[in-house]
């Protein structure tokens, strides 16, 4: 090899060594720098990132979901949400350039009713913060709930080419609107400031109604803005079983009654007895769903002035409470329907059985009187129900016995929630079956010393008249998407069979006789076949000062299509211990409801000869001649209550409240007996009020009461 070639090779080797050394050094430096960067990122990455992003404006806005509608069964809107806009001022953006302030302030004052001094004071305050390197406000609500029309001109000016109106944007929001104000207020409920349902359907179906909010977010710099967008998912529509017209009819009847006669509360449940669907549920007094915390329509202003926050909250919840599901009470004589149905179902009684009412019964040393202690003589089963005889019902209760009686309480699901789709439903209260004494059994038999809710009574009574089938009461008909597609539909839920179809058929005719011959004749409407049962229950204090009166009615009696249950708490009138008021409310509802439902006056003769005369055991089915009160007396609005001792054609004389009160072991009566024997002029009859007699123990001892000595089973 030549000398020249050897030198060349040596040079190449040296260069390769140098390059290798340089590469190694650079690699080591890169490794060192990488390790350093990793350490910085781990230890101080947030601080450096914050310093970088502080030079950007971060935009993060909620895209609100529209809360779903609530409609009645026919699509009438009961609640809906409307989009509104809140005017927001971002002082950080406004003050980013000196040239933005004057045109922005000028435009705001031109298009909106804003206090100029307050606006400039806010901006000046943020100018100082900026000079002092403090955080400048980027969110200030200037105006709330503006409509699209309110912001249209300003938005156009702000969007104009070369506009210097900066730092202003509109926050979208939805407000809840109830177009009918107080209609079905306790049922629909309302959504609070956080747009979550607080009571009623709004709360029960909040997850379906609320939807899911969306969001737009990202960093803004001078060159571009590429936000991340997550769209909102609007809420679904809740279609209820409520019928707007029926609801309106029920509420109008309650209002007309309370305009004349004050009550602590009054409620109505209207149900389809063949499905469990609630067609109307009303509770007086009403409140405005658009302003639910304003109680001036319920309480006098002077009563609300100066009260504590706690007392105000208590008053609000008292008004918002749905008494049909959340209030328990003693049902009184309406409950006799169940006792007789049980006895029929067990084959313990016959239509021609005779019960002798001597005016009282003694059980466990407690004397319980009937109709002020005046006996009604011999009564058949149908007459006992029609005349609402406590003595006969106590005898029937003893025939059933405590074990079977309690078995039927379980079959009818008294003492348990119905499962209706409304919040805050109560269970009711029963006497512990292991501790039931004879006095408990007999008082239970006519509806005292046990507690129920209105919806419990309505659902169970429906099973008595519909063939024996207990359907779960419900308010939801279907859930629909925003576009109207059906997501889910609620079908009637058959829970159990309470009685046989034969027993049900007999009970329908017996209950028709209550209205056409007995204590329920205030609910009579000429031409219609209406069945029902009256109820009056002395309240727990047992001082005969307050009563809960009620009437459970249905039509047509032969093939029930609708059930109406009216409950009135403590009416303030002379005949406060009579169910006439509840019957008249029911009658006024039926007068408007039946034509609306297409039920025509076609009352025929009884399918069964159900009304049996105890004197000769002849079966009779002769209808009474016309209504038992003059028509004008049945119109509540503007009319006066029946005066004690006042007699009209076909109406029996009633005595002064308290005049029928017996001695210390007795009780007051209820409805006037409206039975009109064939060939007798009812106006010439002289009778005493004839219905349930709340029991009391001898020597002023308190009777056994579910609220006192009873236990939940």
Buried (B, 14 or more C-beta within 10 A) or exposed (E): EEEEEEEEEEEEEEEEEEEEEEEEEEEEEEEEEEEEEEEEEEEEEEEEEEEEEEEEBEBEBBBBBBBBBBBBBEEBBBBBBEEBBBBBBBBBBBBBEEEBBEBBBEBBBEBBEBEEEEBEEBBEEBBEBBEEEEEBBBEBEBBEEBEEEBBEEBBEBBEEEEBBBBBBBBBBBBBBEBEBEBBBBBBBBBBBEEBBBBBBBBBBBBEBBBBEBBBBEBBBEEEEEEEEEEEBBBBBBBBBBBBBBBBBBBBBBBBBBBEBBEBBBBBBBBBBBBBBBBBBBBBBBBBBBBBBEEBEEBBEEEEBEEEEEEEBEEBBEBBBBBBBBBBBBBBBBBBBBBBBBBBBBBEBBEBEBBBEBEBBBEBEEBBBBBBBBBBBBBBBBBBBBBBBBBBBBBBBBBBBBBEBBBBBBBBBBBBBBBBBBBBBBBBBBBBBBEEBBBBBBBBBBBBBBBBBBBBBBBBBBBBBBBBBBBBBBBBBBBBBEBEEEEEEEBEBEEBBBBBBEEBBBBBBBBBBBBBBBBBBBBBBBEEBBBBBBBBBBBBBEBEBEBBBBBBBBBBBBBEBBBBBBBBBBBBEBBBBBBBBBBBBBBBBBBBBBBEEBEBEEEBEEBEBBBBBBBEEEEBBBEBBEEBBBEEEBBEBEEEEBBEBEEBBEBBBBBBEBEBBBBEEBBBBBBBBBBBBEEEEEBEEBEBBBBBBBBBBBEEEEBBBBBEEBBEEB
